[in-house]
Amino acid sequence: QVVNEANMTEEELETQHKRKEFIYIQKSAIELATEKGIKAGFEKGKLKGKLEGKLEGKLEMAQMMKKNGEAIDKISLYTGLSIAEIEQIT
């Protein structure tokens, strides 16, 4: 590379330098975008997990209440589940 650059004109060296700088900037942009994408994906997955966990807890509570003979409208009131959702619970 040093030998090749030694034989280049000033214009060619500048063009070579600009190419390297462009490649560096592009690589940096890709790395930054990748990091942001991973972080956004993690946050989205974390939120989805929390929501699934809350729903699972509501379903478990509704199932216990239903087994104990609680009225469906009362179960709906305490869990926030619809009557149709509660009726599907076994």
C-alpha angles and dihedrals in degrees: 000000000000091000091048092050092047089061094049127101121240090259092051091049091050091049090049090050092049091051092052091047091049091050091049091050092048092049090049091050091050092049092049092048090048092051091048091048093051091048092048091048091050092050091047091050092047091052092046090051092051092050092048090049092051091049091048090052092050091050092050091050092048090049092053093046091049091050089051091055100252117161115262093235090054091049089050091050094051098040103033089230120137120251089246091055091049093048089056092057114102 
